Amino acid sequence: MPTRQARTTPRTRRSMEILAEQSDELHHAELWKRVKGELPPAPEDAETYDNGQEKGENAWRWQTSDLVMAGWLRKNNGLWRITNLGREALREYPEPDVFYDTARATLTYWNRNKHGFEYAIRLVGAIPSGRWLALDDLAAATGLGRDALSRWLWGVRPAGAHRVLDSDGRPAPEVQADAPETKVALSAVAEEQGRPVGAAAGEHLRIGVDGLQPYLVSEDARGPHSASAWLVRGSSTQGRTLVSQWLSEGFCSLPASRLDSVTTPITREELRLRVEDRYAHLSYNKRGELAAEFDLFLNRMHTDDLVCATSGGTFFLGRITSGPEWVPSLDDRSNLRRAVEWSGMEIAFEELPEELRGRLSSQHDVVDLTGAIDLLRELSGARRTPGVPEDESALIPLAAGAETARPGTELRVPAPELASKLLVGEDWLGEVRDLLQDRKQLIFYGPPGTGKTYLAQHIAEHLAGDPRAVKLVQFHPSYAYEDFFEGFRPAVQEGSGAGALSFALRPGPFRQLVDLADEDPDTPYFLIIDEINRANLAKVFGELYFVLEYRDRTVSLQYSGEFRLPQNVFVIGTMNTADRSIALVDAAMRRRFAFLSLHPDDEPTRDLLSRWVEEKEAAGVISPNEDVPALHRELNRRIEDKDFKIGPSYLMRPSAYDEGGLERVWKTAILPLLEEHHYGDDRVDVRARYGLPALRRAVLDDTWVA
């Protein structure tokens, strides 16, 4: 019996034929209905999944996704249409099996040469109006096959594709075939220059790939250059680094022996293609890192940027004084250079501010330190001089005893007004502040209703000084690293038609907060993790466990590069001990967090309800007709398990003091908790032991016999 794929392939081709006959898009449900009517599915394909979809339809939709990735089909909100490339494929590959296999091969070719296609998109889009680029020139620059490139141009037609011609100035055969719109576009170009289409278009209108580079570079430009800072490492051989040579000869460099001499400016795409070709012996990840580092050194660095280096536990600082230059080197370790004016300042690594040490721990050869440029200026003693541009300020050696602490990492002392608002003691708030300052991570733990989340939010907002610097997430059993920090998520794939899905790396709430904190080091940022013990913490935090403890170091992430947790990020967690005892938290978590108890028997929670009742009664908000705090104390006296005692927040709402309000709270909130706690224990009558009538009698008599 043929496989499901073999049975599906004829339906896939027939779908494209039907779409080719249409003058407009067709909804996939109507398309499947027509295909199914012409090519009835086998009995096994008519079977359905749990969601009601036929197995044959499911296989058909998956197979057509390959056509989307090959550029033959477009899907948009359920509407499908065939592309010009798909029409050509129908003409050239009449056999269904060959048709589908070619689509898969096209997809494979695209994946294998995606950097070349990305570069082709940039080049084609940069061709100026009235100029044309030879197809052979485009193929040579991108490393793509001429035929494949021509088909791609005709089928996908990126902006400016009608200006890619054969070397004689005529439309490439594949581009010209059945393409009246292409002819019109070419005519418009020719008319703009007052010349006919064809060879008479003129060699002088031809533009080469080199001539397109200024257009691409202008697109990549960051605009007016702002001062930046960089770390450049000296390549190490047998424990020796190049830094001593840098300092004596006044330069910094990268090893680029295989890159050959590079003429700048150069686009990121061309640079990546060169690295892919000439460093093919390296891993894919390493080639990507090299291309990124070369791009930083060649394109992102500018004259007058600060540059740092480290060697033998010593830190050096200087200023870049030239553009990139190619210098032959005997050992091929310093081919690519920039001149540097080194300040002569030397600082032992352990004497550097902690935040800067963390950034310098990166293992990359070129690291962007612009986020720490103010700290580097303070470190060097550089100051703005009136009337002198910022990038011309001289470097001055650090004065003895100069302040190098980073603003924003010192939390302010809580104001007395906060203690009054939260009905807690100033000493307790001071302890919270000190724990956060010292440990950076803190967990409030205790039974339900003790105000853990409420206190965490208000304390964080007060210490941050801006509610926007506080983010709250709630953990649950299915929460994972990808939800919390970063992970790949489905996304519409750009450039392959609406409806085609790919996976994109998306930041989670913690990553988003860290990025904000990194850009604003003078402000404390707080992440509140509610119900932190409900998730698998080792699964959620992963390698982030390391940076929670070592803020001055970097760690390699699962999905992206190196990561460092800024000093101005603080974490407050809440833990409900009725769900999970603190004793069950693993040692790694306990070592990284300070734990602060919030328990009904201890301050600041013990008399919280009494203080709240007094305040609300004095303000006329409530008019209690019985001693509710006494009832609450009696209730907790009868609960033997400390972790299951009831917090006061259930009774800190005005509705509980309305007519029948207290009974309602007891019936719908408090007794259900205790019934769950004693579930399966026939020895305890929950209502007789914890019900309001029993508690009221005990409070009135001030006695209770167990």
C-alpha positions as CSV (number, residue, x, y, z in Angstrom):
1,M,0.0,0.0,0.0
2,P,1.4,3.5,-0.9
3,T,2.5,5.6,2.0
4,R,0.3,8.6,3.1
5,Q,2.9,10.9,1.6
6,A,2.7,9.1,-1.7
7,R,-1.1,9.3,-1.6
8,T,-1.0,13.0,-0.7
9,T,1.5,14.1,-3.4
10,P,-1.0,14.0,-6.4
11,R,-3.5,16.1,-4.3
12,T,-0.7,18.6,-3.6
13,R,0.0,19.1,-7.3
14,R,-3.7,19.2,-8.2
15,S,-4.2,21.9,-5.6
16,M,-1.6,24.1,-7.3
17,E,-3.2,23.5,-10.7
18,I,-6.6,24.6,-9.3
19,L,-5.0,27.7,-7.8
20,A,-3.3,28.4,-11.2
21,E,-6.7,28.4,-12.8
22,Q,-8.0,31.0,-10.4
23,S,-7.9,34.8,-10.9
24,D,-7.9,35.4,-7.2
25,E,-7.1,33.6,-3.9
26,L,-9.0,30.6,-2.7
27,H,-9.9,29.5,0.8
28,H,-8.1,26.3,1.9
29,A,-11.4,24.7,3.0
30,E,-12.9,25.2,-0.5
31,L,-9.7,24.1,-2.1
32,W,-9.6,20.9,-0.1
33,K,-13.3,20.2,-0.9
34,R,-12.5,20.5,-4.7
35,V,-9.3,18.4,-4.4
36,K,-11.1,15.8,-2.3
37,G,-13.9,15.6,-4.8
38,E,-11.6,15.0,-7.8
39,L,-9.2,12.7,-5.9
40,P,-11.2,10.9,-3.2
41,P,-9.1,9.9,-0.2
42,A,-8.4,6.2,0.8
43,P,-10.4,4.9,3.7
44,E,-7.5,5.3,6.1
45,D,-7.1,8.9,5.0
46,A,-10.8,9.5,5.8
47,E,-10.3,8.6,9.4
48,T,-10.3,11.6,11.8
49,Y,-8.2,12.8,14.7
50,D,-9.6,13.8,18.0
51,N,-10.1,17.4,16.8
52,G,-12.3,16.1,13.9
53,Q,-9.8,16.8,11.1
54,E,-9.4,14.0,8.5
55,K,-6.0,12.4,8.5
56,G,-5.7,12.9,4.7
57,E,-6.5,16.7,5.0
58,N,-3.9,17.0,7.8
59,A,-1.2,15.3,5.6
60,W,-2.2,17.6,2.6
61,R,-1.9,20.8,4.7
62,W,1.5,19.7,6.0
63,Q,2.8,18.9,2.5
64,T,1.6,22.2,1.1
65,S,3.6,23.9,3.8
66,D,6.8,22.7,2.0
67,L,5.6,24.6,-1.1
68,V,5.2,27.7,1.0
69,M,8.8,27.4,2.2
70,A,10.0,26.8,-1.4
71,G,8.3,30.1,-2.4
72,W,5.7,28.4,-4.7
73,L,2.6,29.0,-2.5
74,R,1.3,31.9,-0.3
75,K,-1.0,31.5,2.6
76,N,-2.7,34.4,4.3
77,N,-5.5,34.0,6.9
78,G,-6.8,30.9,5.3
79,L,-6.6,32.3,1.7
80,W,-4.1,30.5,-0.6
81,R,-2.6,31.7,-3.9
82,I,0.0,30.3,-6.2
83,T,3.2,32.4,-6.9
84,N,4.8,32.9,-10.3
85,L,7.5,30.5,-9.2
86,G,4.8,27.9,-8.5
87,R,3.3,28.4,-12.0
88,E,6.7,27.9,-13.6
89,A,7.2,24.7,-11.5
90,L,3.8,23.4,-12.7
91,R,5.0,23.8,-16.3
92,E,8.4,22.3,-15.8
93,Y,7.5,19.4,-13.5
94,P,4.3,17.7,-14.7
95,E,4.8,14.5,-12.7
96,P,3.4,14.9,-9.1
97,D,6.4,13.1,-7.5
98,V,9.0,15.2,-9.3
99,F,7.0,18.3,-8.6
100,Y,7.0,17.7,-4.8
101,D,10.5,16.4,-4.7
102,T,11.7,19.5,-6.5
103,A,9.9,21.7,-4.0
104,R,11.7,19.9,-1.2
105,A,15.0,20.3,-3.0
106,T,14.4,24.0,-3.6
107,L,13.7,24.4,0.2
108,T,16.9,22.5,0.9
109,Y,18.9,24.7,-1.5
110,W,17.4,27.8,0.2
111,N,18.4,26.6,3.7
112,R,21.9,25.7,2.6
113,N,22.4,29.1,0.9
114,K,20.2,31.4,3.0
115,H,23.0,33.8,3.7
116,G,23.5,34.2,-0.1
117,F,19.8,34.9,-0.6
118,E,19.7,37.4,2.2
119,Y,22.6,39.2,0.6
120,A,20.8,39.0,-2.8
121,I,17.7,40.7,-1.3
122,R,19.8,43.5,0.0
123,L,21.7,44.0,-3.3
124,V,18.6,43.9,-5.5
125,G,16.7,46.3,-3.3
126,A,19.6,48.8,-3.5
127,I,19.7,49.1,-7.3
128,P,19.0,52.7,-8.1
129,S,16.2,53.7,-10.5
130,G,17.5,53.9,-14.0
131,R,20.5,51.5,-13.4
132,W,20.8,47.7,-13.9
133,L,22.8,44.9,-12.4
134,A,24.0,42.0,-14.4
135,L,22.6,38.6,-13.3
136,D,26.1,37.1,-13.5
137,D,27.5,39.8,-11.2
138,L,24.7,39.1,-8.7
139,A,25.4,35.3,-8.9
140,A,29.2,35.8,-8.4
141,A,28.7,38.1,-5.4
142,T,26.2,35.9,-3.6
143,G,27.7,32.5,-4.5
144,L,24.3,31.3,-5.9
145,G,23.8,29.3,-9.0
146,R,22.8,31.5,-12.0
147,D,19.7,29.4,-12.9
148,A,18.5,29.1,-9.3
149,L,19.0,32.8,-8.8
150,S,17.1,33.7,-12.0
151,R,14.2,31.4,-11.0
152,W,14.1,33.0,-7.6
153,L,14.1,36.5,-9.0
154,W,11.2,35.6,-11.3
155,G,9.2,33.7,-8.7
156,V,9.7,35.9,-5.7
157,R,10.5,39.3,-7.3
158,P,12.0,41.3,-4.5
159,A,12.0,45.1,-4.9
160,G,14.2,46.1,-7.8
161,A,14.2,42.6,-9.4
162,H,13.2,44.0,-12.8
163,R,16.5,45.8,-12.9
164,V,18.5,42.5,-12.9
165,L,19.4,41.8,-16.5
166,D,21.6,39.6,-18.6
167,S,25.1,41.0,-19.3
168,D,24.0,42.5,-22.6
169,G,21.4,44.6,-20.9
170,R,18.4,42.4,-21.9
171,P,16.0,40.8,-19.5
172,A,17.2,37.3,-18.4
173,P,15.2,34.6,-20.2
174,E,13.5,33.3,-17.1
175,V,12.7,36.8,-16.0
176,Q,11.3,37.8,-19.4
177,A,9.1,34.8,-19.9
178,D,5.3,35.5,-19.5
179,A,6.1,38.6,-17.5
180,P,4.4,41.7,-19.0
181,E,4.7,43.6,-15.8
182,T,8.5,43.0,-15.9
183,K,8.6,44.4,-19.5
184,V,6.6,47.4,-18.4
185,A,8.9,48.1,-15.5
186,L,11.9,47.8,-17.8
187,S,10.4,50.1,-20.3
188,A,9.8,52.7,-17.5
189,V,13.5,52.5,-16.6
190,A,14.5,52.9,-20.2
191,E,12.1,55.8,-20.7
192,E,13.5,57.5,-17.6
193,Q,16.9,57.6,-19.4
194,G,15.4,58.3,-22.8
195,R,16.6,55.0,-24.2
196,P,14.9,51.8,-25.5
197,V,14.8,48.5,-23.7
198,G,17.5,46.0,-24.7
199,A,21.1,46.3,-25.6
200,A,20.7,50.0,-26.2
201,A,20.0,50.4,-22.5
202,G,23.7,51.1,-22.4
203,E,26.7,49.8,-20.6
204,H,27.0,53.1,-18.8
205,L,23.7,52.4,-17.0
206,R,25.1,49.2,-15.6
207,I,26.1,49.2,-12.0
208,G,28.3,46.7,-10.3
209,V,28.1,45.1,-6.9
210,D,30.9,47.4,-5.7
211,G,28.8,50.4,-6.8
212,L,25.9,49.2,-4.6
213,Q,28.0,49.0,-1.4
214,P,27.6,52.7,-0.5
215,Y,23.8,52.4,-0.7
216,L,23.9,49.3,1.6
217,V,26.2,50.9,4.0
218,S,24.1,54.1,4.2
219,E,21.1,51.8,5.1
220,D,23.2,50.2,7.9
221,A,24.5,53.4,9.3
222,R,23.5,54.2,12.9
223,G,23.1,57.9,12.0
224,P,25.3,60.5,13.7
225,H,27.8,58.5,15.6
226,S,27.4,58.5,19.4
227,A,30.3,57.8,21.7
228,S,30.7,54.0,22.3
229,A,33.0,51.8,24.2
230,W,34.5,48.3,23.4
231,L,36.4,45.5,24.8
232,V,39.0,43.9,22.5
233,R,40.9,40.8,23.6
234,G,44.4,40.0,22.5
235,S,44.5,36.5,20.9
236,S,46.3,34.1,23.2
237,T,48.9,31.6,22.1
238,Q,50.6,29.4,24.8
239,G,49.5,31.8,27.5
240,R,50.8,34.9,25.7
241,T,48.6,37.7,24.6
242,L,49.1,40.6,22.2
243,V,48.2,43.3,24.7
244,S,51.8,44.2,25.6
245,Q,52.5,44.7,21.8
246,W,49.3,46.8,21.6
247,L,50.4,49.1,24.4
248,S,53.9,49.6,23.1
249,E,53.0,50.1,19.4
250,G,49.6,51.9,19.9
251,F,46.9,49.7,18.3
252,C,44.4,46.9,18.9
253,S,43.7,44.1,16.5
254,L,41.9,40.9,15.5
255,P,43.3,37.8,13.8
256,A,41.9,37.6,10.3
257,S,44.4,35.8,8.2
258,R,41.7,33.9,6.2
259,L,39.6,37.0,5.7
260,D,42.2,38.6,3.4
261,S,42.4,42.4,2.9
262,V,38.9,44.0,3.3
263,T,37.9,47.2,1.7
264,T,35.5,49.2,4.0
265,P,32.7,49.9,4.1
266,I,31.5,46.3,3.8
267,T,28.0,45.1,4.5
268,R,27.1,42.5,7.1
269,E,25.8,40.2,4.5
270,E,29.0,40.2,2.3
271,L,31.1,39.8,5.5
272,R,29.0,36.8,6.5
273,L,29.4,35.2,3.1
274,R,33.2,35.7,3.3
275,V,33.4,34.1,6.7
276,E,31.1,31.2,5.6
277,D,33.4,30.5,2.7
278,R,36.9,31.0,4.2
279,Y,36.2,29.7,7.7
280,A,34.2,26.7,6.6
281,H,36.3,24.4,8.8
282,L,34.8,26.0,11.9
283,S,31.4,25.2,13.4
284,Y,28.3,27.1,12.3
285,N,28.1,28.8,15.7
286,K,31.8,29.9,15.6
287,R,31.4,31.2,12.0
288,G,28.4,33.3,13.2
289,E,30.4,34.7,16.1
290,L,33.4,35.6,13.9
291,A,31.2,37.4,11.4
292,A,29.6,39.4,14.2
293,E,33.0,40.3,15.7
294,F,34.4,41.4,12.3
295,D,31.3,43.5,11.8
296,L,31.7,45.3,15.1
297,F,35.4,45.9,14.5
298,L,35.0,47.1,10.9
299,N,31.6,48.8,10.9
300,R,30.5,49.7,14.4
301,M,33.7,51.0,15.9
302,H,34.6,54.6,15.2
303,T,37.4,57.0,15.8
304,D,37.3,58.5,19.4
305,D,35.4,55.5,20.8
306,L,36.8,54.1,24.1
307,V,38.5,50.7,23.9
308,C,39.5,48.4,26.8
309,A,41.9,45.5,27.1
310,T,42.8,43.1,29.8
311,S,46.0,41.0,30.3
312,G,47.5,39.3,33.3
313,G,44.8,40.4,35.7
314,T,45.3,44.1,34.7
315,F,42.8,46.4,32.9
316,F,43.9,49.0,30.3
317,L,41.9,51.8,28.7
318,G,42.5,53.9,25.6
319,R,40.8,55.7,22.7
320,I,40.6,54.6,19.1
321,T,42.3,57.1,16.7
322,S,41.9,55.5,13.2
323,G,39.7,53.5,11.0
324,P,40.4,49.8,10.3
325,E,43.5,48.9,8.3
326,W,44.9,45.7,7.0
327,V,48.5,45.1,8.2
328,P,50.5,42.0,7.2
329,S,51.6,40.1,10.3
330,L,54.2,37.4,10.6
331,D,52.1,35.3,13.0
332,D,48.8,36.2,11.4
333,R,47.4,37.2,14.8
334,S,47.1,40.9,14.3
335,N,46.1,41.4,10.6
336,L,43.1,43.6,11.2
337,R,44.1,46.7,13.2
338,R,42.9,50.1,14.6
339,A,45.3,52.7,16.0
340,V,44.7,53.4,19.7
341,E,46.0,56.0,22.1
342,W,46.4,54.1,25.3
343,S,46.1,56.2,28.4
344,G,48.8,54.5,30.4
345,M,46.3,53.7,33.2
346,E,46.6,50.2,34.7
347,I,44.1,48.9,37.2
348,A,44.1,45.5,38.9
349,F,41.1,43.5,37.8
350,E,39.9,42.9,41.3
351,E,39.9,46.7,42.0
352,L,37.4,47.4,39.2
353,P,33.8,48.1,40.0
354,E,31.8,44.8,40.2
355,E,29.5,45.7,37.3
356,L,32.4,46.3,35.0
357,R,34.1,43.1,36.0
358,G,30.9,41.3,35.0
359,R,30.9,42.8,31.6
360,L,34.6,42.1,31.1
361,S,34.1,38.4,31.8
362,S,32.6,37.8,28.4
363,Q,34.6,35.3,26.3
364,H,34.1,37.0,23.0
365,D,37.0,38.8,21.3
366,V,35.0,42.0,20.7
367,V,32.4,43.1,23.3
368,D,30.1,46.2,23.2
369,L,30.7,48.1,26.5
370,T,28.7,51.2,25.5
371,G,26.2,50.4,28.3
372,A,29.1,51.0,30.8
373,I,30.5,54.1,29.1
374,D,29.7,56.4,31.9
375,L,31.4,54.1,34.4
376,L,34.5,54.0,32.1
377,R,34.6,57.7,32.0
378,E,34.4,57.9,35.8
379,L,37.1,55.3,36.0
380,S,39.4,57.3,33.7
381,G,38.6,60.6,35.3
382,A,37.5,61.9,31.9
383,R,35.1,64.9,32.2
384,R,33.4,67.2,29.7
385,T,35.2,70.5,29.2
386,P,33.1,73.5,28.3
387,G,33.2,74.2,24.6
388,V,35.0,70.9,23.8
389,P,33.0,68.2,22.1
390,E,32.4,65.1,24.2
391,D,34.4,62.8,21.9
392,E,37.5,65.1,22.3
393,S,37.7,64.9,26.1
394,A,41.2,63.8,27.1
395,L,41.7,60.7,29.2
396,I,43.1,61.5,32.7
397,P,44.5,58.8,35.0
398,L,42.2,57.9,37.9
399,A,42.9,60.1,40.9
400,A,43.6,58.3,44.2
401,G,40.5,57.5,46.1
402,A,38.1,58.5,43.2
403,E,34.6,57.2,43.5
404,T,33.9,54.2,41.2
405,A,30.6,53.0,42.6
406,R,27.8,52.7,40.2
407,P,24.7,54.8,40.9
408,G,21.4,53.0,41.2
409,T,22.6,49.9,43.0
410,E,22.2,51.5,46.4
411,L,18.6,51.1,47.5
412,R,17.1,54.0,49.4
413,V,16.0,53.7,53.0
414,P,12.1,53.2,53.1
415,A,10.2,56.3,54.1
416,P,8.2,56.3,57.4
417,E,5.1,56.9,55.2
418,L,5.5,53.5,53.7
419,A,5.5,51.8,57.1
420,S,2.4,53.7,58.0
421,K,0.6,52.8,54.7
422,L,1.5,49.1,55.0
423,L,0.8,48.9,58.8
424,V,4.2,47.4,59.5
425,G,7.2,48.5,61.6
426,E,9.9,50.7,60.2
427,D,12.6,48.3,61.6
428,W,11.0,45.4,59.6
429,L,11.0,47.4,56.4
430,G,14.6,48.4,57.0
431,E,15.5,44.7,57.4
432,V,13.8,43.9,54.0
433,R,15.7,46.7,52.4
434,D,19.0,45.5,53.9
435,L,18.4,41.9,52.8
436,L,17.7,43.0,49.2
437,Q,20.7,45.2,49.2
438,D,23.0,42.4,50.4
439,R,21.5,39.3,48.7
440,K,19.6,40.8,45.7
441,Q,17.0,38.0,46.0
442,L,14.5,37.6,48.7
443,I,11.5,35.3,49.3
444,F,8.5,36.1,51.6
445,Y,7.1,32.8,52.8
446,G,4.2,31.9,55.0
447,P,0.7,30.6,55.2
448,P,-2.1,31.9,52.9
449,G,-3.5,35.4,53.6
450,T,-0.4,36.9,55.2
451,G,0.0,39.7,52.6
452,K,3.1,38.4,50.8
453,T,2.3,39.6,47.3
454,Y,0.7,42.8,48.5
455,L,3.8,43.7,50.6
456,A,6.2,42.6,47.8
457,Q,4.5,44.9,45.2
458,H,4.3,48.0,47.4
459,I,7.9,47.6,48.7
460,A,9.3,47.1,45.2
461,E,7.5,50.1,43.8
462,H,8.7,52.3,46.7
463,L,12.3,51.2,46.4
464,A,12.3,51.4,42.6
465,G,10.7,54.8,42.7
466,D,8.8,54.0,39.5
467,P,6.0,51.4,39.1
468,R,7.2,50.8,35.5
469,A,10.4,49.3,36.9
470,V,8.5,46.5,38.6
471,K,7.3,43.4,36.8
472,L,5.2,40.6,38.3
473,V,5.0,37.0,37.0
474,Q,3.2,34.1,38.6
475,F,4.7,30.6,38.5
476,H,2.6,27.5,37.9
477,P,3.4,23.8,37.3
478,S,3.7,24.1,33.6
479,Y,5.9,27.2,33.7
480,A,9.3,26.7,31.9
481,Y,12.5,28.4,31.1
482,E,11.1,29.4,27.7
483,D,8.2,31.2,29.4
484,F,10.3,32.9,32.0
485,F,13.5,33.9,30.2
486,E,13.6,33.2,26.4
487,G,12.6,30.6,23.9
488,F,11.6,29.9,20.4
489,R,8.0,30.7,19.5
490,P,6.0,30.4,16.3
491,A,6.1,33.5,14.1
492,V,5.0,34.4,10.6
493,Q,8.1,34.0,8.4
494,E,9.0,37.2,6.6
495,G,9.8,37.0,3.0
496,S,8.1,33.6,2.3
497,G,4.5,34.8,2.3
498,A,1.9,35.5,4.9
499,G,0.8,32.4,6.7
500,A,4.1,30.6,6.6
501,L,5.3,29.9,10.1
502,S,8.8,29.8,11.4
503,F,10.2,29.9,14.9
504,A,11.7,33.1,16.4
505,L,13.6,33.6,19.6
506,R,11.3,35.6,21.9
507,P,12.2,37.2,25.2
508,G,10.3,36.3,28.4
509,P,9.4,38.7,31.2
510,F,12.7,38.3,33.0
511,R,14.8,38.9,29.9
512,Q,12.7,42.0,29.1
513,L,13.2,43.4,32.6
514,V,17.0,42.7,32.4
515,D,17.3,44.5,29.1
516,L,15.5,47.6,30.6
517,A,17.7,47.5,33.6
518,D,20.9,47.2,31.5
519,E,19.9,50.4,29.6
520,D,19.0,52.3,32.8
521,P,21.6,51.3,35.4
522,D,20.7,54.2,37.8
523,T,17.3,52.7,38.5
524,P,16.6,49.6,40.6
525,Y,14.4,47.1,38.7
526,F,12.3,44.5,40.5
527,L,10.9,41.2,39.4
528,I,8.2,39.8,41.7
529,I,7.7,36.1,41.3
530,D,4.3,35.2,42.8
531,E,3.9,31.5,44.0
532,I,7.5,30.8,43.2
533,N,7.3,27.3,44.7
534,R,4.6,26.2,42.3
535,A,7.0,25.7,39.4
536,N,9.9,23.3,38.9
537,L,12.5,25.9,39.8
538,A,15.5,24.1,38.4
539,K,13.6,23.8,35.1
540,V,12.6,27.5,35.0
541,F,15.9,29.1,36.0
542,G,18.3,26.7,34.3
543,E,21.7,28.3,34.0
544,L,20.3,31.5,35.5
545,Y,21.0,30.0,38.9
546,F,24.6,30.9,38.3
547,V,24.1,34.6,37.6
548,L,21.8,34.9,40.6
549,E,24.7,34.2,42.8
550,Y,27.6,35.6,40.7
551,R,26.5,39.0,39.3
552,D,30.1,39.7,38.3
553,R,30.3,36.8,35.8
554,T,28.7,35.8,32.5
555,V,27.1,32.5,31.6
556,S,26.4,31.0,28.2
557,L,22.7,30.8,27.6
558,Q,20.7,27.9,26.0
559,Y,19.4,29.9,23.0
560,S,21.5,33.0,22.7
561,G,25.0,34.2,23.6
562,E,26.6,35.2,26.9
563,F,24.5,36.8,29.6
564,R,25.2,38.8,32.7
565,L,22.7,39.8,35.3
566,P,23.0,43.6,36.1
567,Q,23.6,44.8,39.6
568,N,20.4,46.8,39.6
569,V,18.0,43.9,39.2
570,F,16.3,42.6,42.3
571,V,14.0,39.6,42.7
572,I,11.3,39.2,45.3
573,G,9.5,35.8,45.5
574,T,6.4,34.8,47.4
575,M,6.0,31.2,48.7
576,N,2.8,29.7,50.2
577,T,3.9,27.2,52.8
578,A,0.5,25.6,52.7
579,D,1.4,24.4,49.2
580,R,4.9,23.3,49.9
581,S,7.1,23.5,52.9
582,I,10.2,25.7,52.8
583,A,12.2,22.6,53.8
584,L,11.5,21.0,50.4
585,V,13.1,23.9,48.5
586,D,16.4,22.7,47.0
587,A,19.7,23.8,48.5
588,A,20.7,25.7,45.3
589,M,17.6,27.9,45.7
590,R,18.1,28.4,49.4
591,R,21.7,29.5,48.9
592,R,20.7,32.2,46.3
593,F,17.7,33.7,48.1
594,A,17.2,35.2,51.6
595,F,14.0,33.9,53.2
596,L,11.8,36.1,55.4
597,S,8.9,34.7,57.3
598,L,5.4,36.2,57.2
599,H,3.4,34.3,59.8
600,P,0.3,35.1,61.8
601,D,2.1,34.4,65.0
602,D,5.1,36.7,64.2
603,E,5.6,40.4,63.4
604,P,4.8,42.2,61.3
605,T,1.8,40.0,60.7
606,R,0.8,39.2,64.2
607,D,-1.1,42.4,65.1
608,L,-1.7,43.5,61.5
609,L,-5.4,42.8,61.6
610,S,-5.8,44.8,64.9
611,R,-4.0,47.8,63.4
612,W,-6.1,47.6,60.2
613,V,-9.4,47.4,62.2
614,E,-8.4,50.4,64.3
615,E,-7.5,52.5,61.3
616,K,-10.6,51.7,59.3
617,E,-12.9,52.1,62.3
618,A,-11.4,55.5,63.1
619,A,-11.9,56.5,59.4
620,G,-15.5,55.4,59.6
621,V,-15.0,52.8,56.9
622,I,-16.2,49.9,59.1
623,S,-18.3,49.5,62.3
624,P,-17.5,46.1,63.8
625,N,-19.9,44.7,66.4
626,E,-17.6,42.0,67.6
627,D,-13.8,41.5,68.2
628,V,-12.8,40.1,64.9
629,P,-9.0,40.1,65.7
630,A,-9.8,37.9,68.7
631,L,-11.8,35.5,66.6
632,H,-8.8,35.3,64.2
633,R,-6.4,34.6,67.0
634,E,-8.6,31.9,68.4
635,L,-8.9,30.3,65.0
636,N,-5.1,30.1,64.6
637,R,-4.7,28.8,68.1
638,R,-6.8,25.7,67.2
639,I,-4.8,25.0,64.0
640,E,-1.9,22.8,65.1
641,D,0.1,22.9,61.8
642,K,2.0,26.1,61.7
643,D,2.2,26.2,57.9
644,F,-1.6,26.0,57.6
645,K,-2.6,28.9,59.9
646,I,-4.8,31.5,58.3
647,G,-3.4,35.0,57.5
648,P,-5.3,38.2,58.3
649,S,-5.9,39.4,54.8
650,Y,-9.1,37.4,54.5
651,L,-10.5,39.7,57.1
652,M,-8.9,42.9,55.9
653,R,-11.7,44.0,53.5
654,P,-14.7,46.2,54.5
655,S,-17.3,43.7,53.1
656,A,-16.4,41.3,55.9
657,Y,-17.8,43.8,58.4
658,D,-21.2,44.2,56.6
659,E,-24.3,42.4,57.8
660,G,-23.6,38.7,57.3
661,G,-20.1,39.5,55.8
662,L,-18.1,37.6,58.4
663,E,-20.2,34.5,58.0
664,R,-19.8,34.7,54.2
665,V,-16.0,34.9,54.5
666,W,-15.9,31.9,56.9
667,K,-18.1,29.8,54.7
668,T,-16.5,30.6,51.3
669,A,-12.9,31.2,52.1
670,I,-11.6,30.0,55.5
671,L,-13.5,26.7,56.1
672,P,-12.8,25.4,52.6
673,L,-9.1,25.8,53.3
674,L,-9.3,23.9,56.5
675,E,-11.5,21.2,55.0
676,E,-8.8,20.6,52.4
677,H,-6.1,20.5,55.1
678,H,-8.0,17.9,57.1
679,Y,-9.3,15.9,54.1
680,G,-9.4,12.2,54.9
681,D,-9.0,12.8,58.7
682,D,-12.2,11.5,60.3
683,R,-11.0,12.6,63.8
684,V,-11.6,16.3,63.1
685,D,-15.0,17.9,62.6
686,V,-13.9,21.0,60.8
687,R,-17.1,23.0,61.3
688,A,-17.4,22.1,65.0
689,R,-13.7,22.9,65.6
690,Y,-13.3,26.0,63.4
691,G,-16.8,27.3,62.8
692,L,-17.8,30.8,63.8
693,P,-20.3,29.7,66.6
694,A,-17.5,27.7,68.3
695,L,-15.0,30.5,68.1
696,R,-17.5,33.1,69.3
697,R,-18.3,31.0,72.4
698,A,-14.6,30.5,73.1
699,V,-13.9,34.3,72.8
700,L,-16.8,35.1,75.0
701,D,-15.8,32.5,77.6
702,D,-12.1,33.0,77.0
703,T,-11.9,29.3,77.4
704,W,-11.8,26.3,75.1
705,V,-11.4,22.6,75.7
706,A,-9.9,20.6,72.9
